[in-house]
Amino acid sequence: MKNSLHTKIYDLIDKAETAEKHNTEAAINISLELLKIPELQELPLEASKNLVRIGRCLWIKGDYDISIEYLEKALVFCSEANDNYALVDALIVLANVYKSMEWFNSALLNYGKALVIAEDHKLKELISKIYNNIGALHEETKNYDEALEYFEKCLNMAKEIKNEYIIAISYLNIGHIKMFLDNNEDAKKDIIISKEYFDKHNRTIPLAHSYYQFGIILKKEGNYDESIKSFKDGIFNAEKGKDSSVLFRIYLEIAEVYILLDETKTAEIIYFKALTLAKKLGMSTMLSNVYEKMALYYQKTNNNIQAIKYFNHYNNINNEIEDNRMKEIRKSIELQSKLSESKEETKIYRNLSTKLEKSYNDMKVLSKIGQAITSTRNIEKIFENLYKNVNHLMPADSLTLGLYNPETNKLHFDLSIEKGEYLEVYSMELNHKNSWTVWCYNNKKTVRINDFETEYHDYIESEGESDGDEMNSAIFTPLVFEDEVIGVFTVQAEKRNSYTEADEILLFTLSSYLAIAIKNASKTKELAKLNEKLKIKSEQDGLIGIANRRLFDEKYTESWEVSVKNKENLLIMMMDIDNFKDLNDKYGHLTGDEVLKAVGKILEEEKDENSFVARYGGDEFVAIFSQTSKSRFMEFDNRFRTKLFDLNITLNIKTKINVSIGVALITPKKEDNMKTLIYSADEQLYSSKANGKNQTSFITIKK
């Protein structure tokens, strides 16, 4: 009986392995069926591999939280099986999940642990995978030179062990990096190599990635039709392989191509597909991306109301992302705790106890710092929290934050602390030859220096002078957000040889927190300004520049409620330009537009602080007068008509420009209908026109 069950188990394992190459959903279903067989627990190695497969497939699908749960279980079985290969594989996938969630410090720590174990046991296939994934992590943080170095390491290792699949993956990733480095011709050659292998072996998921990357290169080259074709092939394979992540990215890219081709409606449809997918997956980062794209799309197509809507969604989801980051820190720490508790019971972790303990402690400190700097939008508070906590990670006698200002084209150092004291504010030109900070910014690379005196010539022409105490060691790291260098973060120490490679990695991780926090702080300000700008634009008449019907409706409601509360008079004026159609026909629409602008300008000039004017539609204008009377309105009417008289001369028009006006006045009560006043003013306007035009008709509504 047991033999037959074991045969069934191994048959299902073979089926799951085959399915994983083509269809993640099928692989998950088969692996879950395996979990239902109790005897699988008697085979801890097979059980651990099965759990890793489920975790990996869930990661590809985008179900990150559930993926982590299965991978945590896999780590327990790996320890019981005492299998180094399965343990490294589980750590790699776990790191991949954290990378996809953009929780880079957790990813880096797990890749590091996996690499130590793999190198100790000469697991070359897994070493190549780790090189590949660390390269992908550097790519994610826009550190392309480092990414290329690791992808090439992966390729060389894959060639050494003759693993054709990893070779193809390496070419795909190297091609992607070369594309970012603007080496499109070599990039295409590398991606074609990978594409041919994946197509030949029916590997739908990496094939989708190949078409996606090839489409981006074609888009960059301006070959839009071929780019769309490549993206569509990518969509087909992504849907077939159930890879939601690449499917989402293709949607965003192909929508941009359609915009470039002025096929905006098609682009809008695809953006909504991306939005639906992001909502289905519940991925905040995806929602942030698509909300931003849609806001910019609507802004470009002059749909300001929709632009405001999606910019607000974008702002709200970014706040949610920060909250989620904190939750992921706690999850990561819980995982580290579980590993820490079990490490003394396994040979694998016994040999790594010191390294793991440091990683765990560093994680706790990073968690504290991350929580501190992402809990506020105030840059000064962010910097103070950094200085307060960074000494727990490494020596930090001095801490400096330099941010790039595009208006001055300089690095501005408004925040520098040395031994607890703030230094004076200063700025620096980007062509400064003796500045480590400028070198770091311009080259977009982290610099670790353990002796300024002997190492300066590798980077700068000569040592610059400092206003504070003499420092001998430092790490300079660029602050990069979405491929944009926004500044430089620096930690320095008086002692020589103060910093290790581990410190450099930690500061790099910390800089990613800092860049996000700073960008969010600035985006909050920018978004507020943009929202105000778009709000004003959406409430203004595009031709005349005064308020439009939409804003009038809001103001009228407000004015009515205030007048009811204060028992004050409220007056509505409706105005129409006489014979405007004839004027348009005779002088043309451009002249007609100038007349509308001029009339609107006079209305704006003559209104007082208690009145509001708007274009109601066509050649019709409307105005609200609060706290007024008939006599005060007639004073306005006389001033307006006097200025109107001069328009013929100003605009060089012989046809007399006249207006008909209808006015209604009321002291509204709570039980009154708001529409009554509008209807009455409109009736008075009709009366003015019926009685010969160029006059004002007035009614006071009495109870």
C-alpha positions as CSV (number, residue, x, y, z in Angstrom):
1,M,0.0,0.0,0.0
2,K,2.8,2.4,1.0
3,N,4.7,1.7,-2.2
4,S,1.6,2.5,-4.3
5,L,1.1,5.8,-2.4
6,H,4.8,6.7,-2.8
7,T,4.4,5.9,-6.6
8,K,1.4,8.3,-6.7
9,I,3.3,10.9,-4.8
10,Y,6.3,10.8,-7.3
11,D,3.9,10.7,-10.3
12,L,2.2,13.9,-9.0
13,I,5.7,15.5,-8.3
14,D,6.7,14.8,-12.0
15,K,3.4,16.3,-13.2
16,A,3.8,19.4,-11.0
17,E,7.4,19.9,-12.3
18,T,6.2,19.7,-15.9
19,A,3.2,21.9,-15.3
20,E,5.3,24.6,-13.7
21,K,7.2,25.2,-16.9
22,H,4.0,26.1,-18.8
23,N,1.1,26.9,-16.4
24,T,1.5,28.1,-12.8
25,E,-2.2,27.5,-11.9
26,A,-2.0,23.9,-13.0
27,A,1.3,23.4,-11.0
28,I,-0.3,24.9,-7.9
29,N,-3.4,22.6,-8.2
30,I,-1.3,19.5,-8.5
31,S,1.0,20.5,-5.6
32,L,-2.0,21.2,-3.4
33,E,-3.3,17.8,-4.3
34,L,0.0,16.4,-3.1
35,L,-0.4,18.2,0.3
36,K,-3.6,16.2,0.9
37,I,-1.7,13.0,1.0
38,P,-0.6,12.4,4.7
39,E,2.3,10.1,3.7
40,L,4.0,13.1,2.0
41,Q,5.0,14.1,5.6
42,E,7.2,11.0,5.7
43,L,9.2,12.4,2.8
44,P,10.4,15.7,4.2
45,L,12.7,16.4,1.2
46,E,9.8,15.9,-1.3
47,A,7.4,17.8,1.0
48,S,9.8,20.8,1.2
49,K,10.3,20.9,-2.6
50,N,6.5,20.7,-3.0
51,L,6.0,23.7,-0.7
52,V,8.7,25.7,-2.4
53,R,7.0,25.0,-5.8
54,I,3.7,26.3,-4.4
55,G,5.4,29.3,-3.0
56,R,7.2,30.0,-6.3
57,C,4.1,29.6,-8.4
58,L,2.1,31.9,-6.0
59,W,4.9,34.5,-6.3
60,I,4.6,34.4,-10.1
61,K,0.8,34.8,-9.8
62,G,1.3,37.8,-7.5
63,D,-0.2,36.2,-4.4
64,Y,2.7,37.3,-2.2
65,D,1.3,36.9,1.3
66,I,0.2,33.3,0.7
67,S,3.5,32.6,-1.0
68,I,5.4,33.6,2.1
69,E,3.2,31.3,4.3
70,Y,4.1,28.3,2.2
71,L,7.8,29.2,2.0
72,E,8.0,29.5,5.8
73,K,6.6,26.0,6.1
74,A,9.1,24.8,3.4
75,L,12.0,26.2,5.5
76,V,10.9,24.0,8.5
77,F,10.8,20.9,6.3
78,C,14.2,21.8,4.8
79,S,15.7,21.8,8.3
80,E,14.2,18.4,9.1
81,A,15.4,17.0,5.8
82,N,18.9,18.5,6.4
83,D,18.9,19.3,2.7
84,N,21.1,22.3,1.7
85,Y,19.8,22.5,-1.9
86,A,16.1,22.7,-0.8
87,L,17.0,25.2,1.9
88,V,18.8,27.5,-0.6
89,D,16.0,27.2,-3.1
90,A,13.4,28.2,-0.5
91,L,15.5,31.2,0.6
92,I,15.9,32.3,-3.0
93,V,12.2,32.2,-3.7
94,L,11.5,34.0,-0.4
95,A,13.9,36.7,-1.4
96,N,12.2,36.9,-4.8
97,V,8.9,37.5,-3.1
98,Y,10.3,40.3,-0.9
99,K,11.9,41.9,-4.0
100,S,8.6,41.9,-5.9
101,M,7.0,43.5,-2.8
102,E,9.8,46.1,-3.1
103,W,11.0,45.2,0.4
104,F,14.6,45.2,-0.7
105,N,16.4,44.8,2.6
106,S,14.6,41.5,3.4
107,A,15.4,40.4,-0.2
108,L,19.1,41.2,0.1
109,L,19.4,39.5,3.5
110,N,17.8,36.3,2.2
111,Y,19.9,36.3,-1.0
112,G,23.0,36.7,1.2
113,K,22.1,33.8,3.5
114,A,21.3,31.6,0.4
115,L,24.6,32.5,-1.2
116,V,26.7,31.7,1.9
117,I,25.1,28.2,2.1
118,A,25.3,27.6,-1.6
119,E,29.0,28.6,-1.7
120,D,29.9,26.5,1.3
121,H,28.4,23.4,-0.3
122,K,29.4,24.2,-3.9
123,L,25.8,24.3,-5.2
124,K,26.8,25.9,-8.5
125,E,23.3,25.8,-10.1
126,L,21.9,27.7,-7.2
127,I,24.8,30.0,-7.0
128,S,24.0,31.0,-10.6
129,K,20.4,31.6,-9.6
130,I,21.4,33.8,-6.7
131,Y,23.8,35.8,-8.9
132,N,20.8,36.3,-11.3
133,N,18.5,37.4,-8.5
134,I,20.9,39.8,-6.9
135,G,21.4,41.2,-10.4
136,A,17.7,41.7,-10.6
137,L,17.6,43.4,-7.2
138,H,20.3,45.9,-8.4
139,E,18.2,46.4,-11.6
140,E,15.1,47.1,-9.5
141,T,17.0,49.8,-7.6
142,K,18.4,51.2,-10.9
143,N,22.0,50.2,-10.2
144,Y,22.6,48.9,-13.7
145,D,26.4,48.5,-13.6
146,E,26.1,46.2,-10.6
147,A,23.2,44.4,-12.1
148,L,25.2,43.7,-15.3
149,E,28.1,42.4,-13.3
150,Y,25.9,39.9,-11.5
151,F,24.0,38.8,-14.6
152,E,27.3,38.1,-16.3
153,K,28.5,36.1,-13.3
154,C,25.3,34.1,-13.6
155,L,25.9,33.5,-17.3
156,N,29.5,32.3,-16.8
157,M,28.4,30.0,-14.0
158,A,25.5,28.7,-16.1
159,K,27.9,28.0,-19.0
160,E,30.3,26.2,-16.7
161,I,27.6,23.8,-15.5
162,K,26.0,23.7,-19.0
163,N,22.5,24.7,-17.9
164,E,20.8,26.0,-21.1
165,Y,17.8,27.4,-19.3
166,I,19.8,29.6,-16.9
167,I,22.0,30.6,-19.9
168,A,18.9,31.8,-21.7
169,I,17.6,33.6,-18.6
170,S,21.0,35.3,-18.3
171,Y,21.0,36.5,-21.9
172,L,17.4,37.9,-21.4
173,N,18.5,39.8,-18.3
174,I,21.8,41.1,-19.8
175,G,19.8,42.3,-22.8
176,H,17.4,44.1,-20.5
177,I,20.3,45.9,-18.7
178,K,22.0,46.8,-22.0
179,M,18.7,48.4,-23.1
180,F,18.8,50.6,-20.0
181,L,22.4,51.5,-20.9
182,D,21.2,52.5,-24.4
183,N,23.0,49.7,-26.1
184,N,20.0,48.6,-28.1
185,E,21.6,46.6,-30.8
186,D,23.5,44.3,-28.4
187,A,20.4,44.1,-26.2
188,K,18.3,42.9,-29.2
189,K,20.8,40.2,-30.0
190,D,20.8,38.9,-26.4
191,I,17.1,38.9,-26.1
192,I,16.6,37.1,-29.4
193,I,18.9,34.3,-28.2
194,S,16.8,33.9,-25.1
195,K,13.5,34.2,-27.0
196,E,14.5,31.5,-29.4
197,Y,15.3,29.1,-26.6
198,F,12.1,29.7,-24.7
199,D,10.0,29.4,-27.8
200,K,11.7,26.2,-28.8
201,H,11.1,24.6,-25.3
202,N,7.6,26.1,-24.8
203,R,8.6,28.1,-21.7
204,T,5.7,30.5,-21.8
205,I,6.5,32.6,-18.8
206,P,10.1,33.6,-19.7
207,L,8.9,33.9,-23.3
208,A,6.4,36.5,-22.2
209,H,9.2,38.4,-20.5
210,S,11.3,38.2,-23.7
211,Y,8.5,39.6,-25.9
212,Y,7.9,42.4,-23.3
213,Q,11.5,43.5,-23.3
214,F,11.9,43.2,-27.0
215,G,8.7,45.4,-27.4
216,I,10.3,48.1,-25.1
217,I,13.4,48.3,-27.3
218,L,11.2,48.6,-30.5
219,K,9.2,51.3,-28.8
220,K,12.4,53.2,-27.9
221,E,13.5,52.9,-31.5
222,G,10.2,54.4,-32.7
223,N,9.1,51.1,-34.4
224,Y,5.6,51.3,-32.9
225,D,3.8,48.8,-35.0
226,E,6.4,46.1,-34.4
227,S,6.5,47.1,-30.7
228,I,2.7,46.5,-30.4
229,K,3.0,43.1,-32.2
230,S,5.7,42.1,-29.7
231,F,3.7,43.3,-26.7
232,K,0.6,41.3,-28.0
233,D,2.7,38.2,-28.2
234,G,3.9,38.9,-24.7
235,I,0.3,39.3,-23.5
236,F,-0.7,35.9,-25.1
237,N,2.1,34.1,-23.3
238,A,1.6,35.9,-20.0
239,E,-2.1,35.0,-20.0
240,K,-1.2,31.4,-21.0
241,G,1.4,31.1,-18.2
242,K,-0.7,33.0,-15.7
243,D,2.1,35.5,-15.0
244,S,0.1,38.5,-13.8
245,S,3.2,40.6,-13.0
246,V,4.6,40.8,-16.6
247,L,1.0,41.0,-18.0
248,F,0.5,44.2,-15.9
249,R,3.8,45.7,-17.1
250,I,3.0,45.0,-20.8
251,Y,-0.4,46.7,-20.4
252,L,1.3,49.9,-19.2
253,E,3.9,49.8,-22.0
254,I,1.5,49.0,-24.9
255,A,-0.9,51.8,-23.7
256,E,2.0,54.3,-24.0
257,V,2.6,53.1,-27.5
258,Y,-1.0,53.7,-28.4
259,I,-0.8,57.2,-26.9
260,L,2.2,57.9,-29.1
261,L,0.1,56.8,-32.1
262,D,-2.7,59.1,-31.0
263,E,-5.0,56.1,-30.4
264,T,-5.9,57.5,-27.0
265,K,-9.2,55.6,-26.6
266,T,-7.4,52.2,-27.1
267,A,-4.8,53.3,-24.5
268,E,-7.6,54.2,-22.1
269,I,-9.2,50.7,-22.5
270,I,-5.8,49.1,-21.8
271,Y,-5.2,51.3,-18.7
272,F,-8.5,50.0,-17.4
273,K,-7.4,46.4,-18.0
274,A,-4.3,47.2,-16.0
275,L,-6.4,48.8,-13.2
276,T,-8.7,45.8,-13.1
277,L,-5.7,43.4,-12.8
278,A,-4.1,45.5,-10.1
279,K,-7.3,45.6,-8.1
280,K,-7.8,41.8,-8.5
281,L,-4.3,41.1,-7.3
282,G,-4.6,43.7,-4.5
283,M,-1.1,45.1,-5.2
284,S,-0.7,48.6,-4.0
285,T,2.5,49.2,-6.0
286,M,0.7,48.2,-9.2
287,L,-2.3,50.5,-8.3
288,S,0.1,53.3,-7.7
289,N,1.7,52.8,-11.1
290,V,-1.6,52.6,-13.0
291,Y,-3.2,55.5,-11.1
292,E,-0.2,57.7,-12.0
293,K,-0.3,56.7,-15.6
294,M,-4.1,57.3,-15.8
295,A,-3.8,60.7,-14.1
296,L,-1.2,61.8,-16.6
297,Y,-3.2,60.4,-19.5
298,Y,-6.3,62.3,-18.5
299,Q,-4.2,65.4,-17.9
300,K,-2.8,65.1,-21.4
301,T,-6.2,64.6,-22.9
302,N,-7.5,67.7,-21.0
303,N,-10.0,65.7,-18.9
304,N,-9.1,67.6,-15.7
305,I,-11.8,66.1,-13.5
306,Q,-10.6,62.6,-14.1
307,A,-7.0,63.7,-13.8
308,I,-7.7,65.1,-10.3
309,K,-9.6,61.9,-9.4
310,Y,-6.7,59.6,-10.3
311,F,-4.0,61.9,-8.8
312,N,-5.9,61.7,-5.6
313,H,-6.1,57.9,-5.9
314,Y,-2.4,57.9,-6.5
315,N,-1.7,60.0,-3.4
316,N,-3.9,57.8,-1.2
317,I,-2.4,54.5,-2.4
318,N,1.1,55.8,-1.8
319,N,0.1,56.5,1.8
320,E,-1.3,52.9,2.0
321,I,2.0,51.6,0.5
322,E,4.0,53.2,3.4
323,D,1.6,51.5,5.9
324,N,2.1,48.2,4.1
325,R,5.9,48.6,4.2
326,M,5.7,48.7,8.0
327,K,3.6,45.5,8.0
328,E,6.1,43.8,5.8
329,I,8.9,44.8,8.2
330,R,7.1,43.1,11.1
331,K,6.5,40.0,9.0
332,S,10.1,39.9,8.0
333,I,11.2,40.2,11.6
334,E,8.8,37.4,12.6
335,L,10.4,35.2,9.9
336,Q,13.9,36.0,11.2
337,S,12.8,35.1,14.7
338,K,11.5,31.7,13.5
339,L,14.7,31.0,11.7
340,S,16.7,32.2,14.8
341,E,14.8,29.9,17.1
342,S,15.4,26.9,15.0
343,K,19.0,27.6,13.9
344,E,20.6,25.8,17.0
345,E,18.7,22.7,16.1
346,T,20.1,22.4,12.6
347,K,23.7,21.8,11.3
348,I,23.1,24.4,8.5
349,Y,22.4,27.2,10.9
350,R,24.8,26.2,13.6
351,N,27.7,27.1,11.3
352,L,26.0,30.4,10.4
353,S,24.8,31.5,13.9
354,T,27.0,34.6,14.1
355,K,26.1,35.9,10.7
356,L,22.4,35.2,11.1
357,E,22.4,36.9,14.5
358,K,23.9,40.0,13.1
359,S,21.5,39.9,10.2
360,Y,18.6,39.5,12.6
361,N,19.8,42.4,14.8
362,D,20.4,44.6,11.7
363,M,16.9,43.8,10.5
364,K,15.4,45.0,13.8
365,V,17.4,48.3,13.6
366,L,16.4,48.8,10.0
367,S,12.8,48.1,10.9
368,K,13.0,50.8,13.6
369,I,14.6,53.3,11.2
370,G,12.3,52.4,8.4
371,Q,9.3,52.9,10.6
372,A,10.6,56.3,11.8
373,I,11.5,57.8,8.4
374,T,8.3,56.6,6.6
375,S,5.9,57.7,9.4
376,T,6.3,61.4,8.5
377,R,6.3,63.6,5.4
378,N,8.6,66.1,7.2
379,I,12.2,65.9,5.8
380,E,13.8,67.5,8.9
381,K,12.1,64.9,11.2
382,I,13.2,62.1,8.8
383,F,16.8,63.3,9.0
384,E,16.7,63.6,12.8
385,N,15.4,60.1,13.2
386,L,18.1,58.8,10.9
387,Y,20.9,60.4,12.9
388,K,19.3,59.2,16.2
389,N,19.3,55.5,15.0
390,V,22.0,55.0,12.4
391,N,24.8,54.7,15.0
392,H,23.2,51.4,16.0
393,L,24.2,50.0,12.6
394,M,27.6,51.6,12.0
395,P,29.9,54.5,13.2
396,A,28.3,57.8,12.3
397,D,30.1,60.9,13.7
398,S,28.7,62.9,10.8
399,L,25.6,62.5,8.7
400,T,24.8,64.7,5.6
401,L,21.9,64.8,3.2
402,G,22.4,66.6,-0.1
403,L,19.4,67.1,-2.4
404,Y,19.4,68.1,-6.0
405,N,17.6,71.3,-6.9
406,P,16.7,71.5,-10.7
407,E,16.1,75.2,-10.5
408,T,19.7,76.0,-9.4
409,N,21.3,72.8,-10.9
410,K,23.1,72.3,-7.6
411,L,23.3,69.9,-4.7
412,H,21.9,71.7,-1.6
413,F,23.0,70.6,1.8
414,D,20.4,71.9,4.2
415,L,20.8,69.0,6.6
416,S,24.2,68.1,8.0
417,I,24.8,66.9,11.6
418,E,28.2,66.4,13.1
419,K,28.5,65.1,16.7
420,G,25.0,66.2,17.5
421,E,25.4,69.7,16.1
422,Y,23.8,71.1,12.9
423,L,26.3,72.6,10.4
424,E,25.6,75.6,8.2
425,V,23.6,75.3,5.0
426,Y,25.6,75.3,1.8
427,S,25.3,74.2,-1.9
428,M,27.7,72.7,-4.5
429,E,28.0,72.9,-8.3
430,L,27.7,69.6,-10.1
431,N,31.1,70.2,-11.9
432,H,33.0,70.4,-8.6
433,K,36.1,68.3,-9.1
434,N,37.1,67.8,-5.5
435,S,33.8,66.6,-4.0
436,W,33.1,63.0,-3.1
437,T,29.4,63.8,-2.9
438,V,29.4,65.3,-6.4
439,W,31.3,62.3,-7.8
440,C,28.7,60.0,-6.1
441,Y,25.8,61.9,-7.6
442,N,27.2,62.2,-11.1
443,N,28.3,58.6,-11.3
444,K,25.3,57.2,-9.5
445,K,27.5,54.9,-7.5
446,T,28.0,54.1,-3.8
447,V,31.5,55.0,-2.6
448,R,33.1,53.4,0.5
449,I,36.2,55.1,1.8
450,N,38.3,54.0,4.7
451,D,41.2,56.4,4.3
452,F,40.5,59.8,2.7
453,E,44.2,60.6,2.5
454,T,45.2,57.5,0.4
455,E,42.1,56.8,-1.6
456,Y,41.0,60.2,-2.9
457,H,42.9,60.0,-6.2
458,D,40.6,57.1,-7.4
459,Y,37.7,59.5,-7.5
460,I,38.6,63.2,-7.1
461,E,41.4,65.5,-8.1
462,S,42.3,66.6,-4.6
463,E,40.9,66.5,-1.1
464,G,38.4,69.2,-0.3
465,E,38.3,71.2,2.9
466,S,35.6,70.6,5.5
467,D,34.0,73.0,7.9
468,G,33.7,70.4,10.7
469,D,36.2,68.0,12.3
470,E,38.4,65.9,10.2
471,M,36.8,62.7,9.0
472,N,38.8,59.8,7.7
473,S,36.2,57.2,6.7
474,A,32.9,57.6,4.8
475,I,30.2,56.0,2.7
476,F,28.5,58.1,0.0
477,T,25.4,56.6,-1.5
478,P,23.1,58.1,-4.2
479,L,19.4,58.5,-3.4
480,V,17.7,57.0,-6.4
481,F,14.0,57.0,-7.0
482,E,12.5,55.5,-10.3
483,D,15.9,55.9,-12.1
484,E,16.2,59.5,-11.0
485,V,19.1,60.5,-8.7
486,I,17.5,63.0,-6.2
487,G,20.5,63.5,-3.9
488,V,23.3,61.9,-1.9
489,F,23.3,60.5,1.6
490,T,26.6,60.4,3.5
491,V,27.8,58.9,6.8
492,Q,31.3,59.6,8.0
493,A,33.6,58.7,10.9
494,E,36.8,60.1,12.4
495,K,38.5,56.7,12.6
496,R,40.1,55.1,9.6
497,N,38.8,51.7,8.4
498,S,35.4,52.3,10.1
499,Y,33.2,50.7,7.4
500,T,32.8,47.2,5.9
501,E,31.1,45.9,2.9
502,A,28.2,44.9,5.1
503,D,27.9,48.6,6.2
504,E,27.8,49.6,2.6
505,I,25.0,47.2,1.9
506,L,23.0,48.4,4.9
507,L,23.5,52.0,3.9
508,F,22.4,51.2,0.4
509,T,19.2,49.6,1.9
510,L,18.7,52.6,4.1
511,S,19.1,55.0,1.2
512,S,16.2,53.3,-0.6
513,Y,14.0,54.0,2.4
514,L,15.3,57.5,2.5
515,A,14.8,58.2,-1.2
516,I,11.2,56.9,-1.0
517,A,10.5,59.0,2.1
518,I,12.0,62.2,0.6
519,K,10.2,61.7,-2.7
520,N,6.9,61.0,-1.0
521,A,7.4,64.2,1.1
522,S,8.1,66.2,-2.1
523,K,5.3,64.4,-4.0
524,T,2.8,65.3,-1.3
525,K,3.7,69.0,-1.8
526,E,3.7,68.7,-5.6
527,L,0.5,66.8,-5.6
528,A,-1.2,69.5,-3.5
529,K,0.0,72.1,-5.9
530,L,-1.1,70.1,-8.9
531,N,-4.5,69.3,-7.5
532,E,-5.0,73.0,-6.8
533,K,-3.9,73.8,-10.4
534,L,-6.2,71.2,-11.9
535,K,-9.0,72.1,-9.6
536,I,-8.8,75.7,-10.8
537,K,-8.5,74.6,-14.4
538,S,-11.5,72.4,-14.1
539,E,-13.5,75.3,-12.6
540,Q,-12.5,77.9,-15.2
541,D,-13.9,78.5,-18.6
542,G,-11.2,77.5,-21.0
543,L,-11.8,80.3,-23.5
544,I,-12.7,83.3,-21.3
545,G,-10.7,82.5,-18.1
546,I,-13.6,83.2,-15.7
547,A,-15.5,80.6,-13.6
548,N,-17.6,78.0,-15.5
549,R,-21.1,76.6,-15.0
550,R,-19.7,73.8,-12.7
551,L,-18.2,76.3,-10.2
552,F,-21.3,78.6,-10.4
553,D,-23.5,75.7,-9.3
554,E,-21.3,75.1,-6.2
555,K,-21.1,78.8,-5.4
556,Y,-24.8,79.3,-5.8
557,T,-25.6,76.6,-3.3
558,E,-23.1,78.1,-0.8
559,S,-24.5,81.6,-1.3
560,W,-28.1,80.4,-0.9
561,E,-27.3,78.6,2.4
562,V,-25.4,81.6,3.8
563,S,-28.3,84.0,2.8
564,V,-30.9,81.7,4.4
565,K,-28.8,81.5,7.6
566,N,-28.2,85.3,7.8
567,K,-31.5,86.4,6.4
568,E,-29.8,88.4,3.7
569,N,-30.7,89.4,0.2
570,L,-29.5,87.2,-2.7
571,L,-29.6,88.4,-6.3
572,I,-29.0,86.4,-9.6
573,M,-28.2,88.1,-12.9
574,M,-28.6,86.3,-16.2
575,M,-27.0,88.1,-19.2
576,D,-27.0,87.3,-22.9
577,I,-25.1,89.1,-25.7
578,D,-27.6,90.4,-28.2
579,N,-27.5,89.1,-31.8
580,F,-24.3,87.2,-31.0
581,K,-24.8,84.6,-33.8
582,D,-25.1,87.4,-36.4
583,L,-21.9,89.0,-35.1
584,N,-20.1,85.6,-35.3
585,D,-21.4,85.1,-38.9
586,K,-20.3,88.6,-40.0
587,Y,-16.8,88.8,-38.3
588,G,-15.9,85.2,-37.8
589,H,-15.6,83.0,-34.7
590,L,-12.2,84.4,-33.7
591,T,-13.7,87.9,-33.3
592,G,-16.7,86.4,-31.5
593,D,-14.3,84.8,-29.1
594,E,-12.6,88.2,-28.4
595,V,-16.0,89.7,-27.7
596,L,-16.8,86.9,-25.2
597,K,-13.4,87.4,-23.5
598,A,-13.9,91.2,-23.3
599,V,-17.4,90.9,-21.8
600,G,-16.1,88.4,-19.3
601,K,-13.2,90.7,-18.4
602,I,-15.5,93.7,-17.7
603,L,-17.7,91.6,-15.5
604,E,-14.7,90.5,-13.5
605,E,-13.4,94.0,-13.2
606,E,-16.8,95.5,-12.0
607,K,-17.9,92.9,-9.5
608,D,-17.2,93.5,-5.8
609,E,-16.1,91.2,-2.9
610,N,-19.7,90.0,-2.4
611,S,-20.3,89.0,-6.0
612,F,-19.4,86.1,-8.3
613,V,-19.5,85.9,-12.1
614,A,-19.3,82.9,-14.5
615,R,-19.9,81.9,-18.1
616,Y,-23.2,80.0,-18.1
617,G,-22.8,78.6,-21.6
618,G,-22.4,80.0,-25.2
619,D,-22.8,83.7,-25.1
620,E,-24.7,83.7,-21.7
621,F,-23.2,84.9,-18.4
622,V,-24.5,84.6,-14.9
623,A,-23.6,86.4,-11.6
624,I,-24.4,86.1,-7.9
625,F,-24.7,89.2,-5.7
626,S,-24.9,88.6,-1.9
627,Q,-25.8,91.2,0.7
628,T,-27.1,93.6,-2.0
629,S,-30.2,95.6,-3.1
630,K,-31.8,96.8,-6.3
631,S,-30.1,100.2,-6.2
632,R,-26.6,98.7,-5.6
633,F,-27.1,96.3,-8.5
634,M,-28.2,99.1,-10.8
635,E,-24.9,101.0,-10.0
636,F,-23.1,97.9,-11.1
637,D,-25.3,97.7,-14.2
638,N,-24.4,101.3,-15.2
639,R,-20.7,100.8,-14.7
640,F,-20.8,97.6,-16.8
641,R,-22.7,99.2,-19.7
642,T,-20.5,102.3,-19.7
643,K,-17.4,100.1,-20.2
644,L,-19.3,97.9,-22.7
645,F,-19.9,101.0,-24.9
646,D,-16.2,101.3,-25.6
647,L,-15.8,97.7,-26.8
648,N,-16.6,98.5,-30.4
649,I,-13.7,100.9,-30.6
650,T,-11.4,98.6,-28.8
651,L,-12.2,95.6,-31.0
652,N,-12.7,97.6,-34.2
653,I,-16.2,96.2,-34.7
654,K,-18.9,98.4,-36.3
655,T,-21.9,96.2,-35.2
656,K,-23.0,97.6,-31.8
657,I,-22.2,95.2,-28.9
658,N,-25.2,95.2,-26.6
659,V,-26.5,92.8,-23.8
660,S,-29.9,91.9,-22.4
661,I,-30.0,91.3,-18.6
662,G,-32.5,89.6,-16.4
663,V,-32.3,90.0,-12.6
664,A,-34.2,88.4,-9.7
665,L,-33.8,89.3,-6.0
666,I,-35.0,87.3,-2.9
667,T,-34.5,87.1,0.8
668,P,-34.5,83.3,0.9
669,K,-36.0,81.1,3.6
670,K,-35.3,77.6,4.5
671,E,-38.5,76.3,2.9
672,D,-37.9,78.1,-0.4
673,N,-36.8,76.3,-3.6
674,M,-33.3,77.4,-4.8
675,K,-34.3,77.0,-8.4
676,T,-37.0,79.7,-8.1
677,L,-34.5,82.5,-8.2
678,I,-32.7,81.1,-11.2
679,Y,-35.9,80.6,-13.1
680,S,-37.1,84.1,-12.2
681,A,-33.9,85.7,-13.5
682,D,-34.1,83.7,-16.7
683,E,-37.7,84.8,-17.2
684,Q,-36.6,88.4,-16.7
685,L,-33.8,87.9,-19.3
686,Y,-36.4,86.6,-21.7
687,S,-38.5,89.6,-21.0
688,S,-35.6,92.0,-21.8
689,K,-35.1,90.3,-25.2
690,A,-38.8,90.2,-26.0
691,N,-39.1,93.9,-25.3
692,G,-36.4,95.0,-27.7
693,K,-33.1,93.8,-26.2
694,N,-30.3,96.0,-24.8
695,Q,-32.1,96.5,-21.4
696,T,-32.3,95.2,-17.9
697,S,-35.5,93.6,-16.4
698,F,-35.7,93.3,-12.6
699,I,-38.0,91.4,-10.2
700,T,-38.1,91.2,-6.5
701,I,-39.6,87.9,-5.2
702,K,-41.8,88.5,-2.2
703,K,-43.8,86.1,0.0
